[in-house]
Amino acid sequence: MQISQINPRLTRTFMKALLQICGLLLLIVSVSTQVTAGKLYKWVDADGNISYQDTPPPNNAKVLEESTINSSGTVAAQTEPAEAVPVVVYTVDDCDSCEMLLLRLRQLEVPFSEESLLNKDIQAEILSIGEAIAAPALKVGSRYVNDFTDSTLIRTLQEAGVPTKVEAPAPDADADADDAEQADLDQDSSGS
């Protein structure tokens, strides 16, 4: 049988059915790729260590991020943490370093609270974990920080899940700059 002998009405019906089947198959394929394959959790433990796992964290851990992974392995949805990691700055009056730290946190748009380092309860808490009392003091979550170099400050905040206005610089560049600065200081003190 030649094409010229086929009924045009049957040809149109066949083509219409074929298009519907192709459309249905396309719909099925697109829906099946949206089926979730699992969840990925980013959480921080009591010691400030961050973990990424596909199993829910222990009850005493703080979930920083929860992502849904679809079957193609890409992130399908992301939820923000329920509450922010607390950032507390302990200061004393007439302290230039305290003011500089407060200013830098404001520049980074980090929400924080400020408390007096003269408070005896705060002093006892700091001493109980083996830290020295010095102004300023910074607590990110449950972790005390005493290194206020910009790179360390930003990295510490980001590791704890605290959003900052800027990205942390590359660790190697900071280490090299810190090493060079320390070498200059060592040379100045030994050569004088």
Order of alpha helices (4+ residues) and beta strands (2+ residues): alpha-beta-beta-beta-beta-beta-alpha-beta-alpha-beta-beta-alpha-alpha
